[in-house]
Amino acid sequence: MTAVMGCGGAGQGSGQGVQVDVLEDGRARVVELGTGKARTVERSSLPAGAREGDVVVDGRLDPELRAQLTREVAEARKRLAVPVPPGLDLGGSEDPPLTIRREK
């Protein structure tokens, strides 16, 4: 967990990881998996090839944990999804939108 150790973060050596949230030119925002706390680290402290969404544990990318988190998010979204009732047209109508002036 190089990104966390370099910043004196909690969880050093505990096996808890961080997930890369946002990558910028010289910095990155990571989120601690155990606490959900976000912090900014130097991008160079992350493993080479780290991308947004990657999980870093003990200084190494953990593709299995990333896949697990991706599945958990997909399952949560599926549980929260609201089915569209039959006959409901989400495409809208042929009429012009209300924001366009109808008088010319």
Backbone as XML, in Angstrom:
<?xml version="1.0"?>
<chain id="A" units="angstrom">
  <residue number="1" name="MET">
    <atom name="N" x="0.844" y="-1.159" z="0.000"/>
    <atom name="CA" x="0.000" y="0.000" z="0.000"/>
    <atom name="C" x="0.898" y="1.232" z="0.000"/>
  </residue>
  <residue number="2" name="THR">
    <atom name="N" x="1.673" y="1.355" z="-1.022"/>
    <atom name="CA" x="2.642" y="2.426" z="-1.137"/>
    <atom name="C" x="1.992" y="3.792" z="-1.033"/>
  </residue>
  <residue number="3" name="ALA">
    <atom name="N" x="0.853" y="3.960" z="-1.679"/>
    <atom name="CA" x="0.192" y="5.266" z="-1.672"/>
    <atom name="C" x="-0.162" y="5.690" z="-0.259"/>
  </residue>
  <residue number="4" name="VAL">
    <atom name="N" x="-0.580" y="4.747" z="0.551"/>
    <atom name="CA" x="-0.981" y="5.072" z="1.911"/>
    <atom name="C" x="0.230" y="5.251" z="2.800"/>
  </residue>
  <residue number="5" name="MET">
    <atom name="N" x="1.227" y="4.374" z="2.670"/>
    <atom name="CA" x="2.401" y="4.460" z="3.518"/>
    <atom name="C" x="3.144" y="5.770" z="3.306"/>
  </residue>
  <residue number="6" name="GLY">
    <atom name="N" x="3.231" y="6.215" z="2.068"/>
    <atom name="CA" x="3.943" y="7.447" z="1.772"/>
    <atom name="C" x="3.288" y="8.660" z="2.390"/>
  </residue>
  <residue number="7" name="CYS">
    <atom name="N" x="2.027" y="8.543" z="2.744"/>
    <atom name="CA" x="1.298" y="9.675" z="3.321"/>
    <atom name="C" x="1.062" y="9.488" z="4.807"/>
  </residue>
  <residue number="8" name="GLY">
    <atom name="N" x="1.647" y="8.442" z="5.387"/>
    <atom name="CA" x="1.448" y="8.202" z="6.806"/>
    <atom name="C" x="0.037" y="7.807" z="7.134"/>
  </residue>
  <residue number="9" name="GLY">
    <atom name="N" x="-0.637" y="7.134" z="6.219"/>
    <atom name="CA" x="-2.047" y="6.802" z="6.393"/>
    <atom name="C" x="-2.272" y="5.660" z="7.345"/>
  </residue>
  <residue number="10" name="ALA">
    <atom name="N" x="-3.485" y="5.556" z="7.824"/>
    <atom name="CA" x="-3.866" y="4.462" z="8.700"/>
    <atom name="C" x="-3.934" y="3.179" z="7.900"/>
  </residue>
  <residue number="11" name="GLY">
    <atom name="N" x="-3.793" y="2.071" z="8.563"/>
    <atom name="CA" x="-3.899" y="0.792" z="7.897"/>
    <atom name="C" x="-2.592" y="0.317" z="7.306"/>
  </residue>
  <residue number="12" name="GLN">
    <atom name="N" x="-1.490" y="0.956" z="7.663"/>
    <atom name="CA" x="-0.201" y="0.565" z="7.119"/>
    <atom name="C" x="0.103" y="-0.875" z="7.509"/>
  </residue>
  <residue number="13" name="GLY">
    <atom name="N" x="0.298" y="-1.714" z="6.482"/>
    <atom name="CA" x="0.626" y="-3.102" z="6.727"/>
    <atom name="C" x="-0.534" y="-3.936" z="7.222"/>
  </residue>
  <residue number="14" name="SER">
    <atom name="N" x="-1.725" y="-3.403" z="7.265"/>
    <atom name="CA" x="-2.864" y="-4.135" z="7.809"/>
    <atom name="C" x="-3.547" y="-4.999" z="6.758"/>
  </residue>
  <residue number="15" name="GLY">
    <atom name="N" x="-3.112" y="-4.875" z="5.496"/>
    <atom name="CA" x="-3.766" y="-5.623" z="4.438"/>
    <atom name="C" x="-4.944" y="-4.879" z="3.851"/>
  </residue>
  <residue number="16" name="GLN">
    <atom name="N" x="-5.398" y="-3.806" z="4.506"/>
    <atom name="CA" x="-6.462" y="-2.988" z="3.941"/>
    <atom name="C" x="-5.879" y="-2.249" z="2.752"/>
  </residue>
  <residue number="17" name="GLY">
    <atom name="N" x="-6.681" y="-2.073" z="1.751"/>
    <atom name="CA" x="-6.204" y="-1.407" z="0.553"/>
    <atom name="C" x="-6.894" y="-0.094" z="0.319"/>
  </residue>
  <residue number="18" name="VAL">
    <atom name="N" x="-6.540" y="0.492" z="-0.795"/>
    <atom name="CA" x="-7.185" y="1.718" z="-1.244"/>
    <atom name="C" x="-7.643" y="1.494" z="-2.676"/>
  </residue>
  <residue number="19" name="GLN">
    <atom name="N" x="-8.699" y="2.193" z="-3.050"/>
    <atom name="CA" x="-9.160" y="2.144" z="-4.426"/>
    <atom name="C" x="-8.870" y="3.501" z="-5.053"/>
  </residue>
  <residue number="20" name="VAL">
    <atom name="N" x="-8.284" y="3.460" z="-6.252"/>
    <atom name="CA" x="-7.961" y="4.686" z="-6.966"/>
    <atom name="C" x="-9.265" y="5.278" z="-7.478"/>
  </residue>
  <residue number="21" name="ASP">
    <atom name="N" x="-9.546" y="6.504" z="-7.053"/>
    <atom name="CA" x="-10.798" y="7.152" z="-7.426"/>
    <atom name="C" x="-10.597" y="8.067" z="-8.628"/>
  </residue>
  <residue number="22" name="VAL">
    <atom name="N" x="-9.633" y="8.976" z="-8.541"/>
    <atom name="CA" x="-9.387" y="9.936" z="-9.619"/>
    <atom name="C" x="-7.889" y="10.037" z="-9.845"/>
  </residue>
  <residue number="23" name="LEU">
    <atom name="N" x="-7.479" y="9.982" z="-11.106"/>
    <atom name="CA" x="-6.080" y="10.178" z="-11.467"/>
    <atom name="C" x="-5.939" y="11.509" z="-12.183"/>
  </residue>
  <residue number="24" name="GLU">
    <atom name="N" x="-4.976" y="12.294" z="-11.765"/>
    <atom name="CA" x="-4.660" y="13.543" z="-12.434"/>
    <atom name="C" x="-3.194" y="13.487" z="-12.831"/>
  </residue>
  <residue number="25" name="ASP">
    <atom name="N" x="-2.669" y="14.576" z="-13.367"/>
    <atom name="CA" x="-1.288" y="14.577" z="-13.844"/>
    <atom name="C" x="-0.290" y="14.151" z="-12.777"/>
  </residue>
  <residue number="26" name="GLY">
    <atom name="N" x="-0.258" y="14.835" z="-11.655"/>
    <atom name="CA" x="0.736" y="14.524" z="-10.637"/>
    <atom name="C" x="0.176" y="13.939" z="-9.369"/>
  </residue>
  <residue number="27" name="ARG">
    <atom name="N" x="-1.134" y="13.929" z="-9.240"/>
    <atom name="CA" x="-1.759" y="13.460" z="-7.999"/>
    <atom name="C" x="-2.878" y="12.487" z="-8.304"/>
  </residue>
  <residue number="28" name="ALA">
    <atom name="N" x="-3.298" y="11.807" z="-7.265"/>
    <atom name="CA" x="-4.421" y="10.880" z="-7.382"/>
    <atom name="C" x="-5.230" y="10.964" z="-6.097"/>
  </residue>
  <residue number="29" name="ARG">
    <atom name="N" x="-6.533" y="10.740" z="-6.220"/>
    <atom name="CA" x="-7.383" y="10.633" z="-5.035"/>
    <atom name="C" x="-7.676" y="9.156" z="-4.844"/>
  </residue>
  <residue number="30" name="VAL">
    <atom name="N" x="-7.406" y="8.665" z="-3.638"/>
    <atom name="CA" x="-7.659" y="7.265" z="-3.311"/>
    <atom name="C" x="-8.640" y="7.209" z="-2.155"/>
  </residue>
  <residue number="31" name="VAL">
    <atom name="N" x="-9.363" y="6.093" z="-2.070"/>
    <atom name="CA" x="-10.356" y="5.887" z="-1.019"/>
    <atom name="C" x="-9.972" y="4.639" z="-0.241"/>
  </residue>
  <residue number="32" name="GLU">
    <atom name="N" x="-9.851" y="4.777" z="1.065"/>
    <atom name="CA" x="-9.533" y="3.632" z="1.919"/>
    <atom name="C" x="-10.701" y="2.664" z="1.916"/>
  </residue>
  <residue number="33" name="LEU">
    <atom name="N" x="-10.427" y="1.388" z="1.689"/>
    <atom name="CA" x="-11.499" y="0.401" z="1.630"/>
    <atom name="C" x="-12.138" y="0.171" z="2.991"/>
  </residue>
  <residue number="34" name="GLY">
    <atom name="N" x="-11.370" y="0.213" z="4.046"/>
    <atom name="CA" x="-11.922" y="-0.052" z="5.367"/>
    <atom name="C" x="-12.784" y="1.058" z="5.919"/>
  </residue>
  <residue number="35" name="THR">
    <atom name="N" x="-12.426" y="2.307" z="5.605"/>
    <atom name="CA" x="-13.112" y="3.442" z="6.222"/>
    <atom name="C" x="-13.916" y="4.285" z="5.246"/>
  </residue>
  <residue number="36" name="GLY">
    <atom name="N" x="-13.583" y="4.229" z="3.969"/>
    <atom name="CA" x="-14.248" y="5.064" z="2.979"/>
    <atom name="C" x="-13.700" y="6.477" z="2.933"/>
  </residue>
  <residue number="37" name="LYS">
    <atom name="N" x="-12.635" y="6.745" z="3.699"/>
    <atom name="CA" x="-12.035" y="8.073" z="3.699"/>
    <atom name="C" x="-11.221" y="8.271" z="2.421"/>
  </residue>
  <residue number="38" name="ALA">
    <atom name="N" x="-11.382" y="9.449" z="1.830"/>
    <atom name="CA" x="-10.631" y="9.781" z="0.623"/>
    <atom name="C" x="-9.478" y="10.699" z="0.986"/>
  </residue>
  <residue number="39" name="ARG">
    <atom name="N" x="-8.391" y="10.561" z="0.241"/>
    <atom name="CA" x="-7.250" y="11.453" z="0.426"/>
    <atom name="C" x="-6.497" y="11.570" z="-0.883"/>
  </residue>
  <residue number="40" name="THR">
    <atom name="N" x="-5.677" y="12.591" z="-0.977"/>
    <atom name="CA" x="-4.878" y="12.834" z="-2.167"/>
    <atom name="C" x="-3.463" y="12.343" z="-1.914"/>
  </residue>
  <residue number="41" name="VAL">
    <atom name="N" x="-2.907" y="11.650" z="-2.900"/>
    <atom name="CA" x="-1.530" y="11.147" z="-2.828"/>
    <atom name="C" x="-0.816" y="11.534" z="-4.115"/>
  </residue>
  <residue number="42" name="GLU">
    <atom name="N" x="0.499" y="11.447" z="-4.084"/>
    <atom name="CA" x="1.277" y="11.650" z="-5.297"/>
    <atom name="C" x="1.029" y="10.457" z="-6.213"/>
  </residue>
  <residue number="43" name="ARG">
    <atom name="N" x="0.810" y="10.745" z="-7.477"/>
    <atom name="CA" x="0.532" y="9.668" z="-8.435"/>
    <atom name="C" x="1.710" y="8.703" z="-8.531"/>
  </residue>
  <residue number="44" name="SER">
    <atom name="N" x="2.911" y="9.212" z="-8.351"/>
    <atom name="CA" x="4.104" y="8.359" z="-8.442"/>
    <atom name="C" x="4.171" y="7.334" z="-7.316"/>
  </residue>
  <residue number="45" name="SER">
    <atom name="N" x="3.381" y="7.525" z="-6.242"/>
    <atom name="CA" x="3.376" y="6.554" z="-5.147"/>
    <atom name="C" x="2.514" y="5.335" z="-5.454"/>
  </residue>
  <residue number="46" name="LEU">
    <atom name="N" x="1.727" y="5.407" z="-6.531"/>
    <atom name="CA" x="0.907" y="4.262" z="-6.939"/>
    <atom name="C" x="1.727" y="3.344" z="-7.828"/>
  </residue>
  <residue number="47" name="PRO">
    <atom name="N" x="1.361" y="2.071" z="-7.903"/>
    <atom name="CA" x="2.079" y="1.155" z="-8.793"/>
    <atom name="C" x="1.964" y="1.610" z="-10.251"/>
  </residue>
  <residue number="48" name="ALA">
    <atom name="N" x="2.976" y="1.302" z="-11.030"/>
    <atom name="CA" x="2.958" y="1.646" z="-12.454"/>
    <atom name="C" x="1.751" y="0.997" z="-13.115"/>
  </residue>
  <residue number="49" name="GLY">
    <atom name="N" x="1.071" y="1.742" z="-13.951"/>
    <atom name="CA" x="-0.079" y="1.214" z="-14.673"/>
    <atom name="C" x="-1.396" y="1.292" z="-13.917"/>
  </residue>
  <residue number="50" name="ALA">
    <atom name="N" x="-1.396" y="1.907" z="-12.727"/>
    <atom name="CA" x="-2.633" y="2.019" z="-11.959"/>
    <atom name="C" x="-3.624" y="2.896" z="-12.717"/>
  </residue>
  <residue number="51" name="ARG">
    <atom name="N" x="-4.891" y="2.462" z="-12.713"/>
    <atom name="CA" x="-5.962" y="3.198" z="-13.385"/>
    <atom name="C" x="-7.061" y="3.490" z="-12.380"/>
  </residue>
  <residue number="52" name="GLU">
    <atom name="N" x="-7.977" y="4.382" z="-12.763"/>
    <atom name="CA" x="-9.108" y="4.664" z="-11.896"/>
    <atom name="C" x="-9.914" y="3.381" z="-11.699"/>
  </residue>
  <residue number="53" name="GLY">
    <atom name="N" x="-10.278" y="3.122" z="-10.459"/>
    <atom name="CA" x="-11.022" y="1.914" z="-10.133"/>
    <atom name="C" x="-10.154" y="0.779" z="-9.631"/>
  </residue>
  <residue number="54" name="ASP">
    <atom name="N" x="-8.836" y="0.853" z="-9.879"/>
    <atom name="CA" x="-7.930" y="-0.200" z="-9.419"/>
    <atom name="C" x="-7.844" y="-0.198" z="-7.896"/>
  </residue>
  <residue number="55" name="VAL">
    <atom name="N" x="-7.567" y="-1.371" z="-7.344"/>
    <atom name="CA" x="-7.382" y="-1.525" z="-5.908"/>
    <atom name="C" x="-5.906" y="-1.809" z="-5.665"/>
  </residue>
  <residue number="56" name="VAL">
    <atom name="N" x="-5.325" y="-1.081" z="-4.708"/>
    <atom name="CA" x="-3.920" y="-1.235" z="-4.353"/>
    <atom name="C" x="-3.853" y="-1.744" z="-2.927"/>
  </residue>
  <residue number="57" name="VAL">
    <atom name="N" x="-3.199" y="-2.900" z="-2.740"/>
    <atom name="CA" x="-3.011" y="-3.494" z="-1.419"/>
    <atom name="C" x="-1.529" y="-3.778" z="-1.259"/>
  </residue>
  <residue number="58" name="ASP">
    <atom name="N" x="-0.945" y="-3.285" z="-0.196"/>
    <atom name="CA" x="0.477" y="-3.482" z="0.097"/>
    <atom name="C" x="1.365" y="-3.120" z="-1.094"/>
  </residue>
  <residue number="59" name="GLY">
    <atom name="N" x="1.019" y="-2.035" z="-1.773"/>
    <atom name="CA" x="1.852" y="-1.531" z="-2.863"/>
    <atom name="C" x="1.688" y="-2.238" z="-4.189"/>
  </residue>
  <residue number="60" name="ARG">
    <atom name="N" x="0.749" y="-3.174" z="-4.273"/>
    <atom name="CA" x="0.532" y="-3.922" z="-5.526"/>
    <atom name="C" x="-0.932" y="-3.829" z="-5.938"/>
  </residue>
  <residue number="61" name="LEU">
    <atom name="N" x="-1.148" y="-3.890" z="-7.248"/>
    <atom name="CA" x="-2.514" y="-3.926" z="-7.757"/>
    <atom name="C" x="-3.142" y="-5.265" z="-7.402"/>
  </residue>
  <residue number="62" name="ASP">
    <atom name="N" x="-4.413" y="-5.260" z="-7.047"/>
    <atom name="CA" x="-5.136" y="-6.477" z="-6.684"/>
    <atom name="C" x="-6.339" y="-6.629" z="-7.615"/>
  </residue>
  <residue number="63" name="PRO">
    <atom name="N" x="-6.152" y="-7.323" z="-8.755"/>
    <atom name="CA" x="-7.251" y="-7.446" z="-9.723"/>
    <atom name="C" x="-8.441" y="-8.237" z="-9.191"/>
  </residue>
  <residue number="64" name="GLU">
    <atom name="N" x="-8.205" y="-9.205" z="-8.305"/>
    <atom name="CA" x="-9.311" y="-9.991" z="-7.762"/>
    <atom name="C" x="-10.212" y="-9.124" z="-6.894"/>
  </residue>
  <residue number="65" name="LEU">
    <atom name="N" x="-9.609" y="-8.280" z="-6.061"/>
    <atom name="CA" x="-10.397" y="-7.406" z="-5.198"/>
    <atom name="C" x="-11.135" y="-6.365" z="-6.023"/>
  </residue>
  <residue number="66" name="ARG">
    <atom name="N" x="-10.498" y="-5.878" z="-7.094"/>
    <atom name="CA" x="-11.183" y="-4.935" z="-7.982"/>
    <atom name="C" x="-12.414" y="-5.602" z="-8.597"/>
  </residue>
  <residue number="67" name="ALA">
    <atom name="N" x="-12.259" y="-6.847" z="-9.065"/>
    <atom name="CA" x="-13.386" y="-7.566" z="-9.668"/>
    <atom name="C" x="-14.502" y="-7.777" z="-8.645"/>
  </residue>
  <residue number="68" name="GLN">
    <atom name="N" x="-14.130" y="-8.105" z="-7.411"/>
    <atom name="CA" x="-15.127" y="-8.314" z="-6.361"/>
    <atom name="C" x="-15.897" y="-7.022" z="-6.093"/>
  </residue>
  <residue number="69" name="LEU">
    <atom name="N" x="-15.195" y="-5.897" z="-5.980"/>
    <atom name="CA" x="-15.863" y="-4.619" z="-5.742"/>
    <atom name="C" x="-16.766" y="-4.247" z="-6.912"/>
  </residue>
  <residue number="70" name="THR">
    <atom name="N" x="-16.323" y="-4.534" z="-8.126"/>
    <atom name="CA" x="-17.136" y="-4.245" z="-9.313"/>
    <atom name="C" x="-18.423" y="-5.055" z="-9.282"/>
  </residue>
  <residue number="71" name="ARG">
    <atom name="N" x="-18.330" y="-6.341" z="-8.902"/>
    <atom name="CA" x="-19.528" y="-7.178" z="-8.791"/>
    <atom name="C" x="-20.471" y="-6.655" z="-7.717"/>
  </residue>
  <residue number="72" name="GLU">
    <atom name="N" x="-19.918" y="-6.248" z="-6.575"/>
    <atom name="CA" x="-20.751" y="-5.750" z="-5.487"/>
    <atom name="C" x="-21.505" y="-4.489" z="-5.901"/>
  </residue>
  <residue number="73" name="VAL">
    <atom name="N" x="-20.840" y="-3.601" z="-6.615"/>
    <atom name="CA" x="-21.500" y="-2.376" z="-7.078"/>
    <atom name="C" x="-22.596" y="-2.722" z="-8.077"/>
  </residue>
  <residue number="74" name="ALA">
    <atom name="N" x="-22.321" y="-3.648" z="-8.996"/>
    <atom name="CA" x="-23.335" y="-4.048" z="-9.984"/>
    <atom name="C" x="-24.551" y="-4.667" z="-9.298"/>
  </residue>
  <residue number="75" name="GLU">
    <atom name="N" x="-24.315" y="-5.489" z="-8.279"/>
    <atom name="CA" x="-25.428" y="-6.100" z="-7.546"/>
    <atom name="C" x="-26.242" y="-5.046" z="-6.797"/>
  </residue>
  <residue number="76" name="ALA">
    <atom name="N" x="-25.564" y="-4.069" z="-6.197"/>
    <atom name="CA" x="-26.275" y="-3.008" z="-5.478"/>
    <atom name="C" x="-27.112" y="-2.178" z="-6.443"/>
  </residue>
  <residue number="77" name="ARG">
    <atom name="N" x="-26.555" y="-1.866" z="-7.605"/>
    <atom name="CA" x="-27.319" y="-1.105" z="-8.601"/>
    <atom name="C" x="-28.521" y="-1.893" z="-9.090"/>
  </residue>
  <residue number="78" name="LYS">
    <atom name="N" x="-28.350" y="-3.202" z="-9.232"/>
    <atom name="CA" x="-29.454" y="-4.039" z="-9.691"/>
    <atom name="C" x="-30.585" y="-4.045" z="-8.651"/>
  </residue>
  <residue number="79" name="ARG">
    <atom name="N" x="-30.212" y="-4.112" z="-7.372"/>
    <atom name="CA" x="-31.223" y="-4.095" z="-6.312"/>
    <atom name="C" x="-31.969" y="-2.766" z="-6.262"/>
  </residue>
  <residue number="80" name="LEU">
    <atom name="N" x="-31.282" y="-1.687" z="-6.589"/>
    <atom name="CA" x="-31.896" y="-0.362" z="-6.509"/>
    <atom name="C" x="-32.638" y="0.038" z="-7.775"/>
  </residue>
  <residue number="81" name="ALA">
    <atom name="N" x="-32.487" y="-0.738" z="-8.842"/>
    <atom name="CA" x="-33.118" y="-0.389" z="-10.115"/>
    <atom name="C" x="-34.637" y="-0.449" z="-9.991"/>
  </residue>
  <residue number="82" name="VAL">
    <atom name="N" x="-35.286" y="0.469" z="-10.666"/>
    <atom name="CA" x="-36.743" y="0.524" z="-10.668"/>
    <atom name="C" x="-37.217" y="0.060" z="-12.041"/>
  </residue>
  <residue number="83" name="PRO">
    <atom name="N" x="-38.031" y="-0.989" z="-12.098"/>
    <atom name="CA" x="-38.495" y="-1.459" z="-13.404"/>
    <atom name="C" x="-39.439" y="-0.444" z="-14.052"/>
  </residue>
  <residue number="84" name="VAL">
    <atom name="N" x="-39.391" y="-0.387" z="-15.359"/>
    <atom name="CA" x="-40.263" y="0.506" z="-16.113"/>
    <atom name="C" x="-41.608" y="-0.188" z="-16.294"/>
  </residue>
  <residue number="85" name="PRO">
    <atom name="N" x="-42.690" y="0.470" z="-15.894"/>
    <atom name="CA" x="-44.017" y="-0.146" z="-16.042"/>
    <atom name="C" x="-44.353" y="-0.356" z="-17.523"/>
  </residue>
  <residue number="86" name="PRO">
    <atom name="N" x="-45.101" y="-1.412" z="-17.835"/>
    <atom name="CA" x="-45.493" y="-1.640" z="-19.226"/>
    <atom name="C" x="-46.283" y="-0.456" z="-19.766"/>
  </residue>
  <residue number="87" name="GLY">
    <atom name="N" x="-46.015" y="-0.080" z="-21.000"/>
    <atom name="CA" x="-46.731" y="1.002" z="-21.644"/>
    <atom name="C" x="-46.159" y="2.385" z="-21.390"/>
  </residue>
  <residue number="88" name="LEU">
    <atom name="N" x="-45.185" y="2.511" z="-20.496"/>
    <atom name="CA" x="-44.580" y="3.819" z="-20.235"/>
    <atom name="C" x="-43.554" y="4.110" z="-21.320"/>
  </residue>
  <residue number="89" name="ASP">
    <atom name="N" x="-43.735" y="5.225" z="-22.019"/>
    <atom name="CA" x="-42.838" y="5.601" z="-23.115"/>
    <atom name="C" x="-41.792" y="6.568" z="-22.588"/>
  </residue>
  <residue number="90" name="LEU">
    <atom name="N" x="-40.559" y="6.100" z="-22.464"/>
    <atom name="CA" x="-39.482" y="6.947" z="-21.981"/>
    <atom name="C" x="-38.851" y="7.758" z="-23.103"/>
  </residue>
  <residue number="91" name="GLY">
    <atom name="N" x="-39.245" y="7.489" z="-24.349"/>
    <atom name="CA" x="-38.670" y="8.198" z="-25.486"/>
    <atom name="C" x="-39.227" y="9.594" z="-25.664"/>
  </residue>
  <residue number="92" name="GLY">
    <atom name="N" x="-40.329" y="9.893" z="-25.057"/>
    <atom name="CA" x="-40.921" y="11.218" z="-25.188"/>
    <atom name="C" x="-41.909" y="11.267" z="-26.334"/>
  </residue>
  <residue number="93" name="SER">
    <atom name="N" x="-42.393" y="12.472" z="-26.607"/>
    <atom name="CA" x="-43.397" y="12.638" z="-27.652"/>
    <atom name="C" x="-42.803" y="13.381" z="-28.840"/>
  </residue>
  <residue number="94" name="GLU">
    <atom name="N" x="-43.594" y="13.458" z="-29.892"/>
    <atom name="CA" x="-43.194" y="14.170" z="-31.099"/>
    <atom name="C" x="-43.324" y="15.675" z="-30.927"/>
  </residue>
  <residue number="95" name="ASP">
    <atom name="N" x="-44.088" y="16.117" z="-29.927"/>
    <atom name="CA" x="-44.298" y="17.547" z="-29.707"/>
    <atom name="C" x="-42.969" y="18.223" z="-29.367"/>
  </residue>
  <residue number="96" name="PRO">
    <atom name="N" x="-42.837" y="19.514" z="-29.735"/>
    <atom name="CA" x="-41.608" y="20.220" z="-29.367"/>
    <atom name="C" x="-41.522" y="20.379" z="-27.859"/>
  </residue>
  <residue number="97" name="PRO">
    <atom name="N" x="-40.326" y="20.451" z="-27.322"/>
    <atom name="CA" x="-40.181" y="20.631" z="-25.876"/>
    <atom name="C" x="-40.806" y="21.937" z="-25.413"/>
  </residue>
  <residue number="98" name="LEU">
    <atom name="N" x="-41.155" y="22.001" z="-24.152"/>
    <atom name="CA" x="-41.795" y="23.191" z="-23.601"/>
    <atom name="C" x="-40.846" y="24.385" z="-23.553"/>
  </residue>
  <residue number="99" name="THR">
    <atom name="N" x="-39.569" y="24.170" z="-23.689"/>
    <atom name="CA" x="-38.622" y="25.275" z="-23.619"/>
    <atom name="C" x="-38.485" y="26.012" z="-24.940"/>
  </residue>
  <residue number="100" name="ILE">
    <atom name="N" x="-39.040" y="25.478" z="-26.037"/>
    <atom name="CA" x="-38.963" y="26.134" z="-27.340"/>
    <atom name="C" x="-40.223" y="26.979" z="-27.507"/>
  </residue>
  <residue number="101" name="ARG">
    <atom name="N" x="-40.052" y="28.215" z="-27.974"/>
    <atom name="CA" x="-41.217" y="29.081" z="-28.181"/>
    <atom name="C" x="-42.060" y="28.519" z="-29.311"/>
  </residue>
  <residue number="102" name="ARG">
    <atom name="N" x="-43.328" y="28.424" z="-29.084"/>
    <atom name="CA" x="-44.234" y="27.883" z="-30.082"/>
    <atom name="C" x="-44.753" y="28.984" z="-31.015"/>
  </residue>
  <residue number="103" name="GLU">
    <atom name="N" x="-44.606" y="30.229" z="-30.584"/>
    <atom name="CA" x="-45.058" y="31.335" z="-31.448"/>
    <atom name="C" x="-43.902" y="31.842" z="-32.281"/>
  </residue>
  <residue number="104" name="LYS">
    <atom name="N" x="-44.169" y="32.061" z="-33.532"/>
    <atom name="CA" x="-43.121" y="32.620" z="-34.390"/>
    <atom name="C" x="-43.670" y="33.719" z="-35.221"/>
  </residue>
</chain>
